[in-house]
Amino acid sequence: MLGPGKRNAAQHVHDYVGTTATTFASSDEELLSASTTCTNGDQSTYYWPVIRDLNSTGPDAFDDGGGLDGNFGAILPVTSVDLTYHGNPTEDVVAAPQGLRMPTGDAKAGTNGDENANAKWTCTGFEDRTTTQYPLCPEGSDLVRILDFPSCWDGENTDSEDHRSHLVFPEEDGSCAGGTQAVPALRMTLTYDRPDGRAFALDSFPEQQHDPATDHASSINLMSETLMDRAVDCINDGRTC
């Protein structure tokens, strides 16, 4: 992401789980050498833009990435982060390489259009229905973001010039086309105790005006070979691990 004159380029704040060395400038070696918040020892990093409570004032109201970039309000804490990996309906998955960059969504979908947009908003109890808009959850229901990642790898590269071409979404029938091969498909589910009504907004680039369609996330796979092999075996055997 480009943000001329901005040290970290993002112009909005990200939250993350996984390796504790995550910064905008971390190398793979630094990430691998740190501890992790994942109970299974996964040192991958998983990150996404924060949501803010528009009824409250955040501590970064006069900082870059916060109020100076139009992102006002107190950051809403995530109440749960559910990271799951899934199989492919037409073929077995293969191990994803260490260092694989995995993006989903488009942080500039408001101006770029919906070609790469992949926002899914919903509420607890209604996860089978999603929208690209901010949902109005009923009383007793929490706000949910679902972020599905591409899972058809070119078999060679861990990144690409556009940061997308090396890892793409399956075809409509679920198959991986064009010589790509299926790797475990990441789904990230984020849950929040939301403010009343729709008094919340996604952090965004200033020109995106907090458009909910700009929801996005990224991950860098840094699972050990042993852990990745366990995941692949579990998925291909149809087990829940």
Backbone bond lengths (Angstrom), bond angles and torsions (degrees), N, CA, C in turn:
res aa  C-N    CA-C-N  psi(-1)  N-CA   C-N-CA  omega(-1)  CA-C   N-CA-C  phi
1 M - - - 1.448 - - 1.521 108.83 -
2 L 1.339 114.56 141.39 1.454 119.41 -175.63 1.519 110.06 -108.34
3 G 1.308 115.64 135.19 1.445 122.36 176.18 1.514 108.42 -147.08
4 P 1.340 118.37 84.99 1.464 121.02 -174.63 1.524 112.35 -51.70
5 G 1.328 115.47 129.76 1.451 121.20 178.28 1.508 114.42 84.19
6 K 1.333 117.22 -3.04 1.453 121.14 179.81 1.520 109.40 -99.92
7 R 1.339 116.81 130.07 1.462 120.31 -175.24 1.517 112.30 -61.51
8 N 1.330 116.62 -40.65 1.468 118.12 -178.72 1.521 113.15 -104.03
9 A 1.341 117.79 1.25 1.463 125.74 170.67 1.524 114.82 70.97
10 A 1.326 119.14 -16.48 1.459 119.22 -168.86 1.525 113.62 -78.86
11 Q 1.351 118.98 -36.17 1.458 124.07 -176.80 1.527 113.10 61.62
12 H 1.315 116.49 17.34 1.465 121.37 170.56 1.519 107.31 -159.01
13 V 1.321 115.75 163.65 1.463 122.12 -171.91 1.531 110.22 -94.32
14 H 1.336 116.05 139.43 1.458 121.99 175.28 1.529 110.38 -112.91
15 D 1.311 115.16 148.32 1.454 122.83 170.10 1.526 107.11 -108.95
16 Y 1.321 117.04 161.47 1.463 118.38 -177.23 1.521 111.47 -155.52
17 V 1.337 114.34 162.00 1.457 122.58 166.88 1.523 107.56 -133.13
18 G 1.328 115.45 168.45 1.468 120.19 -178.90 1.516 110.43 105.97
19 T 1.322 115.98 -142.52 1.454 120.37 -177.53 1.523 111.31 -57.02
20 T 1.319 116.27 136.52 1.469 121.06 -173.78 1.521 113.22 -82.66
21 A 1.331 117.49 1.10 1.470 120.40 179.41 1.518 112.33 -94.06
22 T 1.325 118.00 11.04 1.457 121.54 -175.01 1.525 112.02 -65.64
23 T 1.331 115.77 119.01 1.462 123.28 168.57 1.520 106.73 -141.68
24 F 1.341 116.67 176.06 1.462 118.95 179.65 1.526 111.86 -68.04
25 A 1.335 117.50 -15.76 1.462 120.19 -175.29 1.525 113.50 -116.52
26 S 1.340 118.94 9.41 1.465 121.04 -175.79 1.524 111.55 -65.76
27 S 1.318 116.45 138.04 1.458 121.48 172.22 1.530 108.62 -87.81
28 D 1.326 116.93 163.62 1.461 119.87 177.04 1.525 110.41 -59.89
29 E 1.321 116.68 -38.27 1.466 120.72 -179.72 1.521 110.99 -62.74
30 E 1.327 117.36 -41.50 1.467 120.58 178.46 1.528 110.93 -66.35
31 L 1.327 116.48 -40.05 1.458 119.82 179.06 1.519 111.18 -64.32
32 L 1.321 116.56 -40.81 1.459 121.26 -178.32 1.529 112.84 -70.40
33 S 1.319 116.75 -24.88 1.463 120.01 -176.70 1.525 112.44 -86.67
34 A 1.325 117.81 -6.86 1.462 121.42 -175.86 1.528 111.13 -93.67
35 S 1.324 115.16 170.37 1.460 120.53 172.71 1.526 109.00 -77.06
36 T 1.326 116.38 176.52 1.464 119.99 -179.18 1.514 110.40 -138.59
37 T 1.332 116.07 152.74 1.463 121.50 176.11 1.526 111.55 -86.33
38 C 1.337 117.71 -4.90 1.458 121.84 -179.91 1.534 109.84 -82.40
39 T 1.315 117.46 132.65 1.458 121.16 -174.77 1.530 112.68 -71.16
40 N 1.334 117.59 -20.15 1.467 119.86 -178.35 1.529 112.88 -93.81
41 G 1.345 116.94 7.85 1.451 120.41 178.19 1.513 114.61 84.22
42 D 1.321 118.20 7.12 1.466 122.17 178.15 1.529 109.16 -65.60
43 Q 1.330 117.32 118.53 1.461 121.14 -179.87 1.521 112.95 -97.55
44 S 1.332 116.15 14.75 1.457 120.02 173.02 1.521 109.53 -63.15
45 T 1.321 115.88 161.26 1.456 120.04 173.66 1.519 108.78 -116.17
46 Y 1.328 116.09 136.85 1.450 123.78 -178.52 1.536 107.13 -127.96
47 Y 1.319 118.58 124.71 1.466 118.47 -175.80 1.520 112.19 -146.35
48 W 1.366 115.42 156.35 1.456 122.81 -171.51 1.527 108.57 -157.52
49 P 1.335 118.68 158.15 1.470 120.76 176.89 1.525 111.03 -70.62
50 V 1.305 116.36 146.14 1.462 121.40 -178.56 1.527 111.18 -76.63
51 I 1.323 115.04 165.32 1.462 123.71 169.82 1.518 107.64 -110.98
52 R 1.312 116.35 145.96 1.472 120.36 -178.54 1.522 112.01 -120.16
53 D 1.326 114.04 145.02 1.462 123.37 173.28 1.522 107.02 -83.32
54 L 1.330 116.92 111.61 1.465 120.94 -175.66 1.520 112.92 -75.09
55 N 1.327 117.70 -8.27 1.464 120.71 177.18 1.522 112.51 -87.25
56 S 1.331 117.30 -5.43 1.464 121.55 -176.82 1.514 110.05 -125.53
57 T 1.316 115.83 162.58 1.465 121.71 179.21 1.514 109.64 -104.92
58 G 1.317 116.64 130.37 1.453 121.40 179.97 1.519 111.97 -88.27
59 P 1.329 117.85 162.07 1.465 121.48 -179.64 1.521 113.35 -72.72
60 D 1.352 117.51 -10.21 1.467 120.61 -178.06 1.526 112.19 -107.39
61 A 1.329 116.24 29.24 1.467 120.49 -177.70 1.520 112.54 -62.01
62 F 1.336 117.24 -22.58 1.469 120.46 -179.00 1.528 111.13 -118.33
63 D 1.326 116.25 25.55 1.462 121.36 -177.52 1.523 111.00 -116.51
64 D 1.349 115.37 156.77 1.456 120.34 169.83 1.525 109.38 -60.81
65 G 1.302 116.06 142.70 1.455 120.94 -177.68 1.515 112.52 85.22
66 G 1.316 116.60 -23.26 1.455 122.74 176.74 1.521 110.38 -105.09
67 G 1.348 115.55 -124.83 1.451 119.85 -175.49 1.514 114.69 -61.00
68 L 1.332 118.35 -32.42 1.461 119.94 -179.91 1.520 112.06 -66.55
69 D 1.309 117.57 -18.33 1.460 121.49 175.55 1.530 111.71 -110.40
70 G 1.338 116.02 17.25 1.452 120.24 175.42 1.516 115.28 84.26
71 N 1.338 117.80 10.36 1.461 121.53 179.83 1.529 108.92 -101.69
72 F 1.318 115.86 91.48 1.458 121.87 -177.07 1.527 110.76 -101.36
73 G 1.325 115.21 157.96 1.456 121.19 176.79 1.512 111.94 106.60
74 A 1.325 115.64 162.93 1.460 121.97 178.71 1.526 109.40 -79.65
75 I 1.318 115.85 138.50 1.460 120.86 -179.93 1.530 109.61 -68.26
76 L 1.330 115.66 128.02 1.465 120.41 177.16 1.529 109.66 -78.28
77 P 1.311 118.17 127.80 1.473 119.31 176.55 1.520 110.81 -72.78
78 V 1.307 116.07 145.16 1.458 120.99 174.26 1.528 108.11 -76.68
79 T 1.320 117.64 130.31 1.467 120.05 178.88 1.529 111.22 -86.29
80 S 1.341 116.98 -26.51 1.463 119.43 174.75 1.521 109.63 -155.02
81 V 1.330 115.08 144.74 1.461 123.19 175.29 1.519 107.22 -124.76
82 D 1.318 116.18 116.63 1.460 121.17 -178.91 1.527 108.24 -112.71
83 L 1.328 116.97 113.09 1.458 122.54 179.70 1.521 108.12 -109.98
84 T 1.318 116.94 115.88 1.455 120.83 -179.37 1.526 109.56 -128.74
85 Y 1.322 115.67 148.67 1.463 122.20 176.85 1.523 108.78 -115.74
86 H 1.332 115.14 138.13 1.454 121.19 -173.26 1.527 110.71 -126.15
87 G 1.337 114.90 164.78 1.453 120.98 -178.58 1.516 112.69 -90.46
88 N 1.325 114.41 -172.95 1.455 122.85 178.35 1.533 108.04 -111.99
89 P 1.334 119.20 137.70 1.466 120.30 -175.15 1.525 114.40 -72.73
90 T 1.331 118.63 -12.04 1.463 120.12 -174.99 1.523 114.47 -115.35
91 E 1.334 118.06 -12.08 1.459 120.23 -177.44 1.521 110.49 -158.93
92 D 1.335 115.92 159.42 1.456 120.26 173.51 1.524 110.15 -66.34
93 V 1.321 115.92 151.68 1.458 119.81 175.44 1.523 109.46 -87.83
94 V 1.334 115.25 154.98 1.461 121.83 174.03 1.523 108.16 -112.56
95 A 1.304 117.23 165.31 1.462 121.73 -178.80 1.520 110.90 -64.57
96 A 1.313 116.74 133.02 1.458 121.24 172.44 1.527 108.42 -76.92
97 P 1.339 117.85 141.28 1.460 119.39 -178.02 1.529 111.95 -73.60
98 Q 1.308 116.28 148.49 1.457 120.16 175.13 1.521 108.75 -64.48
99 G 1.319 116.73 134.84 1.453 121.96 -177.81 1.508 113.64 94.66
100 L 1.337 118.58 -0.38 1.462 121.63 -179.29 1.522 110.33 -64.12
101 R 1.343 115.45 124.94 1.469 121.56 176.03 1.518 108.63 -86.06
102 M 1.337 115.85 127.78 1.460 120.90 -176.46 1.531 109.45 -126.68
103 P 1.334 117.81 106.12 1.463 121.08 176.63 1.526 111.21 -105.16
104 T 1.313 117.37 155.55 1.457 120.97 169.17 1.522 108.88 -145.10
105 G 1.331 115.67 148.06 1.456 120.96 -179.25 1.506 112.33 79.08
106 D 1.328 115.36 177.55 1.465 121.98 -178.75 1.520 108.28 -136.11
107 A 1.330 115.63 114.31 1.468 121.21 -179.29 1.521 112.67 -65.54
108 K 1.341 117.03 -11.92 1.473 121.27 178.88 1.528 111.07 -121.59
109 A 1.321 115.83 31.22 1.462 120.09 -178.77 1.523 112.63 -61.86
110 G 1.317 116.81 -25.91 1.459 119.76 -179.88 1.508 113.05 -62.87
111 T 1.323 117.21 -30.02 1.464 121.54 177.90 1.525 112.39 -109.87
112 N 1.347 117.59 -27.27 1.463 120.81 -179.33 1.521 113.35 -80.96
113 G 1.323 117.83 -19.16 1.455 120.94 -173.22 1.519 110.96 93.89
114 D 1.329 115.34 -175.87 1.462 119.36 -169.54 1.518 114.75 -97.75
115 E 1.337 118.75 12.02 1.462 120.17 -177.08 1.525 112.18 -56.41
116 N 1.343 117.01 -43.14 1.460 120.78 -178.73 1.532 112.68 -110.08
117 A 1.324 116.29 4.20 1.466 119.40 179.19 1.524 109.77 -67.40
118 N 1.328 115.87 143.74 1.471 119.31 -178.51 1.524 111.02 -151.95
119 A 1.335 115.68 37.20 1.464 120.44 -177.88 1.519 110.65 -77.23
120 K 1.339 116.03 137.55 1.462 121.98 175.28 1.526 107.57 -138.20
121 W 1.336 116.64 109.66 1.454 122.85 178.51 1.519 108.59 -110.45
122 T 1.334 116.47 144.39 1.455 120.31 178.65 1.532 109.10 -161.14
123 C 1.318 115.75 -167.67 1.466 121.92 -179.51 1.523 108.36 -133.57
124 T 1.325 116.83 153.96 1.467 119.36 177.21 1.526 109.17 -61.08
125 G 1.336 114.93 137.12 1.451 120.70 -176.12 1.510 113.30 91.49
126 F 1.350 115.89 -9.21 1.466 120.55 -178.27 1.530 110.57 -133.21
127 E 1.337 116.17 29.35 1.462 120.09 -173.10 1.525 113.62 -64.68
128 D 1.345 117.29 -16.26 1.463 119.90 178.53 1.528 111.91 -79.79
129 R 1.341 116.26 -3.58 1.465 121.14 177.78 1.525 108.36 -126.45
130 T 1.306 116.33 125.33 1.461 120.49 -179.91 1.522 110.25 -126.99
131 T 1.329 114.70 162.11 1.453 121.60 179.92 1.519 109.06 -141.71
132 T 1.327 116.51 160.12 1.471 120.63 173.75 1.526 110.64 -91.19
133 Q 1.328 117.19 0.49 1.462 122.37 179.62 1.522 109.86 -104.44
134 Y 1.340 116.60 165.40 1.455 119.85 173.70 1.525 108.93 -67.69
135 P 1.326 118.43 124.23 1.468 119.67 -177.73 1.528 111.81 -81.03
136 L 1.309 115.15 153.76 1.464 121.63 172.17 1.522 106.34 -102.89
137 C 1.330 116.36 97.53 1.464 121.12 -173.89 1.524 110.34 -80.27
138 P 1.330 117.62 141.22 1.463 119.96 178.05 1.524 111.18 -70.29
139 E 1.304 115.51 164.14 1.462 120.50 179.33 1.525 110.14 -57.18
140 G 1.333 115.79 134.36 1.449 121.41 -179.23 1.514 114.21 88.69
141 S 1.335 117.15 -3.09 1.459 121.75 -179.39 1.519 109.26 -111.70
142 D 1.335 116.91 137.34 1.458 121.65 -176.84 1.523 111.48 -97.87
143 L 1.305 115.80 158.84 1.463 123.15 179.32 1.532 110.25 -76.21
144 V 1.335 117.05 137.97 1.463 122.29 -178.41 1.529 110.14 -133.09
145 R 1.335 114.95 137.47 1.465 122.18 170.10 1.528 107.68 -115.52
146 I 1.331 117.19 132.17 1.455 122.13 176.78 1.522 108.05 -116.80
147 L 1.322 116.00 123.93 1.460 121.60 -177.39 1.525 109.01 -123.31
148 D 1.335 115.99 106.20 1.458 122.37 178.48 1.523 109.90 -95.09
149 F 1.339 115.34 137.27 1.458 121.14 -173.97 1.525 111.47 -106.20
150 P 1.338 118.00 153.00 1.465 121.10 174.64 1.522 110.64 -64.41
151 S 1.343 116.23 155.39 1.465 118.67 -173.03 1.528 113.48 -145.52
152 C 1.332 117.63 19.23 1.464 121.21 176.09 1.534 107.89 -113.62
153 W 1.310 115.39 106.53 1.474 123.15 -171.37 1.524 110.11 -95.61
154 D 1.343 116.45 145.33 1.470 120.13 -179.19 1.522 112.98 -74.12
155 G 1.332 116.72 -4.38 1.459 120.71 175.74 1.504 115.14 80.74
156 E 1.342 117.48 4.35 1.461 120.31 -175.39 1.519 113.77 -136.96
157 N 1.319 117.76 -48.66 1.461 121.76 -169.18 1.532 112.14 -102.78
158 T 1.332 115.76 144.25 1.461 120.52 174.35 1.526 111.53 -93.36
159 D 1.320 117.59 -8.89 1.465 122.92 177.21 1.519 107.34 -156.91
160 S 1.305 117.28 170.34 1.456 122.40 178.03 1.522 108.82 -146.29
161 E 1.315 116.39 169.06 1.467 120.31 -174.58 1.523 111.60 -59.89
162 D 1.335 116.39 -39.46 1.461 119.64 178.56 1.526 112.12 -92.32
163 H 1.338 117.00 3.48 1.465 124.33 179.44 1.528 112.82 62.60
164 R 1.345 117.63 16.33 1.464 121.20 -179.45 1.525 113.65 -131.65
165 S 1.319 117.01 -35.59 1.466 120.63 -168.49 1.521 113.41 -62.85
166 H 1.325 117.68 -26.50 1.462 120.72 -177.33 1.528 113.15 -76.49
167 L 1.341 116.86 -16.87 1.459 121.80 -177.02 1.521 107.73 -144.45
168 V 1.331 116.71 111.02 1.460 120.90 -173.43 1.525 110.54 -123.57
169 F 1.325 115.43 168.16 1.456 120.49 178.93 1.530 110.73 -79.17
170 P 1.330 116.74 152.49 1.462 120.41 176.22 1.533 112.04 -63.17
171 E 1.331 115.51 164.62 1.458 121.83 173.05 1.528 109.37 -68.73
172 E 1.337 116.34 175.29 1.461 120.55 -177.83 1.520 112.53 -59.59
173 D 1.341 117.18 -31.78 1.461 119.87 179.65 1.524 113.00 -84.90
174 G 1.348 116.48 3.10 1.451 121.27 178.41 1.513 114.69 92.94
175 S 1.325 117.57 -8.76 1.466 120.71 -176.64 1.521 111.29 -79.54
176 C 1.327 115.06 156.12 1.459 121.63 176.02 1.528 108.50 -96.39
177 A 1.318 116.57 117.45 1.461 121.83 -173.48 1.522 111.47 -99.38
178 G 1.322 115.03 172.95 1.461 121.64 170.89 1.504 115.25 65.01
179 G 1.337 117.64 31.84 1.453 119.91 178.23 1.509 114.06 79.83
180 T 1.329 117.87 5.78 1.468 120.33 176.77 1.517 109.62 -82.98
181 Q 1.315 116.37 164.15 1.453 121.42 -179.64 1.523 109.89 -131.08
182 A 1.324 115.28 148.63 1.461 120.94 -174.43 1.518 111.26 -75.13
183 V 1.332 116.30 131.80 1.460 123.55 170.21 1.527 107.21 -117.59
184 P 1.326 119.37 165.02 1.466 120.26 179.47 1.534 111.86 -52.81
185 A 1.328 115.44 131.18 1.461 121.95 -175.87 1.527 110.00 -91.86
186 L 1.319 116.52 117.46 1.460 122.16 -178.55 1.519 111.26 -81.09
187 R 1.339 115.75 133.40 1.463 122.46 167.95 1.520 107.66 -122.52
188 M 1.325 115.69 127.61 1.458 123.25 179.20 1.529 107.93 -111.19
189 T 1.328 117.21 121.40 1.462 121.85 178.91 1.520 108.63 -118.28
190 L 1.326 116.01 118.99 1.465 122.85 -176.71 1.523 109.14 -113.94
191 T 1.333 116.59 131.08 1.462 121.44 -177.42 1.525 109.75 -121.71
192 Y 1.349 115.50 143.25 1.467 121.67 -176.14 1.524 110.65 -137.49
193 D 1.350 115.87 146.30 1.456 121.00 163.20 1.522 105.99 -79.41
194 R 1.310 117.02 104.16 1.463 120.94 -171.69 1.534 111.14 -82.42
195 P 1.339 116.65 156.80 1.469 119.71 168.94 1.525 109.44 -67.93
196 D 1.322 117.30 166.64 1.457 120.80 178.43 1.526 110.59 -60.62
197 G 1.324 115.25 144.30 1.459 120.35 177.20 1.513 112.34 64.68
198 R 1.347 115.42 -136.38 1.459 121.20 178.86 1.532 110.93 -114.28
199 A 1.334 117.02 35.45 1.465 121.22 -176.98 1.524 110.58 -82.56
200 F 1.328 116.21 53.95 1.459 121.70 177.78 1.523 107.91 -148.21
201 A 1.319 115.69 161.37 1.462 119.74 -179.66 1.518 110.29 -154.96
202 L 1.311 115.09 148.00 1.454 123.37 176.64 1.517 110.10 -78.10
203 D 1.331 117.52 135.78 1.463 120.15 171.48 1.528 109.17 -62.27
204 S 1.333 116.07 141.79 1.458 119.00 -177.68 1.518 110.58 -153.04
205 F 1.343 115.38 171.45 1.458 120.00 167.00 1.522 107.37 -62.93
206 P 1.346 118.05 147.59 1.472 120.00 -174.96 1.522 114.09 -53.07
207 E 1.341 117.57 -41.79 1.458 120.00 -175.22 1.530 113.00 -74.05
208 Q 1.338 116.55 -11.05 1.472 119.59 -179.47 1.525 112.80 -86.33
209 Q 1.323 116.62 -10.75 1.469 121.67 171.30 1.541 113.40 54.02
210 H 1.357 115.11 36.17 1.465 121.09 175.12 1.535 112.84 60.91
211 D 1.308 116.00 28.10 1.463 121.82 178.51 1.532 109.42 -58.78
212 P 1.347 119.04 122.71 1.468 119.79 -178.45 1.525 113.24 -62.84
213 A 1.323 117.84 -21.29 1.465 120.98 178.11 1.520 112.46 -68.73
214 T 1.344 117.55 -13.94 1.468 120.91 179.99 1.520 112.60 -85.17
215 D 1.327 118.28 6.23 1.460 119.34 179.36 1.530 109.51 -57.19
216 H 1.311 115.79 141.06 1.462 121.37 -174.95 1.520 109.03 -158.87
217 A 1.305 116.33 167.70 1.462 121.37 177.12 1.518 108.34 -160.19
218 S 1.319 115.32 165.36 1.461 120.95 178.47 1.522 109.76 -143.07
219 S 1.316 114.65 157.68 1.455 121.08 174.56 1.518 108.58 -146.57
220 I 1.304 115.64 147.62 1.460 121.75 169.90 1.515 106.62 -116.74
221 N 1.332 117.03 117.61 1.455 120.10 -178.69 1.524 110.47 -72.82
222 L 1.317 115.73 117.29 1.460 121.39 176.59 1.526 110.73 -130.20
223 M 1.344 115.37 26.36 1.464 118.33 173.41 1.523 109.42 -61.16
224 S 1.322 116.39 145.48 1.457 119.89 171.13 1.520 109.02 -64.69
225 E 1.334 116.99 159.80 1.463 120.50 178.06 1.526 110.90 -59.62
226 T 1.336 115.96 -37.96 1.461 120.22 179.79 1.524 111.64 -63.57
227 L 1.336 116.39 -45.86 1.456 120.32 -178.97 1.524 111.12 -67.33
228 M 1.333 117.33 -41.44 1.460 120.50 177.96 1.528 110.99 -62.07
229 D 1.334 116.89 -42.69 1.469 120.17 179.02 1.527 111.10 -62.56
230 R 1.339 116.92 -37.78 1.462 120.49 176.41 1.520 110.68 -62.56
231 A 1.329 116.42 -42.35 1.466 121.28 179.53 1.526 110.68 -63.98
232 V 1.322 116.97 -44.68 1.465 121.31 -179.67 1.523 110.66 -62.59
233 D 1.329 117.39 -45.86 1.463 120.96 179.54 1.524 111.06 -61.68
234 C 1.327 116.40 -42.65 1.459 121.41 -179.57 1.527 110.40 -62.24
235 I 1.339 116.47 -47.08 1.468 121.05 -178.29 1.518 110.84 -64.35
236 N 1.326 117.14 -47.02 1.467 119.98 -176.55 1.522 112.64 -69.34
237 D 1.352 116.86 -23.46 1.458 120.95 176.42 1.529 112.44 -84.90
238 G 1.339 116.02 -6.36 1.454 119.88 -179.92 1.506 114.16 74.35
239 R 1.332 116.64 22.47 1.459 120.46 -179.29 1.527 111.28 -94.43
240 T 1.314 116.40 163.67 1.458 122.91 171.28 1.512 107.26 -106.17
241 C 1.327 116.65 116.63 1.467 120.53 -173.78 1.520 111.29 -120.09
